[in-house]
Amino acid sequence: MKNSFILLINLLLPTLLLAQPGFEVKEIQKKWVGDQMHNTYEVLILQAEKKDVLKAIEHKIEHGGEVKCEVNESAISANSVVMSAFWTDSVDIYTLSEADKLGTRVFFAFWMDTLCLGSASHHEYDVFIRKFIKDIALSEYINAVQEELKNEEKKLLLIEKEQAKFKKEEDKIRLEIKEEELDVVGMKDDLTINEKDRENKVNQIQDQKAAVEKVDPTDKVSASAEKDKLKTYKSDLKQLKKQYKKISKNIFKTESGITDLKEELAKSLKEKEGVDKRRSDQYDWIQSVKAKLLAAQNAL
């Protein structure tokens, strides 16, 4: 719910905050030279970098007006500008750009002879001036959103790489668990066989004890042979018991390892849930940026 609200704000902010997608033009009174106040067009261009806006203004004036601009760190001025796409008279243009926490704020002053143009005094020029400013502002806002989209898509790729890493680790652990569980099944089968062998060996020993008792004591060769058989059977039983203990120990060790692997898997899956959530949120955020971009492009 919280994430959806943030996405909605990201999409609606340019139109909630400003009259146009990504920018707002308004007229104010501002001092340019001396103490006298002059009509000024102020525009806030969301997300735009000051250096990019300065280049755009310079290009717009020089390309459309075929004049050379004077440019410093924040200000641009051009004299005798005839923008045939907007106006046919000679106009002097002065601009001042300021970095703003929301983007870049630009002040425009348009002079014709000694008159500073504005909607009240020159309505016929105001329409074209606003169109001139809109072309710059909207273009720079679109460029800024396109850059934002590019950066957000890079972030998504990094998250998806992280996702793939977790998936690879998950598959590796699951395979290890499967192999270890198969080993346990095999060892338990060996344990069953061992138990059967020990049971048979105990019966052999009992039968051999009877055979030793039945042999003629005067037949030393036969007596010795039967006793050796009994000794061998007892030795075999002893080895089977050792083998049983070893197998049991290995089963315990392997099952403990499986428990550790399952805990590791659970931890990895929990971490992956967080990455999956981040990926989902980032994808949604990108969709909101795309929607914001589309709204701005439709306003061209």
HELIX and SHEET records of a PDB file:
HELIX    1   1 LYS A    2  LEU A   17  1                                  16    
HELIX    2   2 LYS A   50  GLY A   65  1                                  16    
HELIX    3   3 HIS A  123  LYS A  214  1                                  92    
HELIX    4   4 LYS A  220  ASN A  298  1                                  79    
SHEET    1   A 6 PHE A  23  LYS A  31  0                                        
SHEET    2   A 6 MET A  37  LEU A  46 -1                                        
SHEET    3   A 6 GLY A 103  MET A 112 -1                                        
SHEET    4   A 6 VAL A  91  ASP A 100 -1                                        
SHEET    5   A 6 ALA A  75  VAL A  81 -1                                        
SHEET    6   A 6 GLU A  70  VAL A  71 -1                                        
SHEET    1   B 4 PHE A  23  LYS A  31  0                                        
SHEET    2   B 4 MET A  37  LEU A  46 -1                                        
SHEET    3   B 4 GLY A 103  MET A 112 -1                                        
SHEET    4   B 4 LEU A 115  CYS A 116 -1                                        
END                                                                             
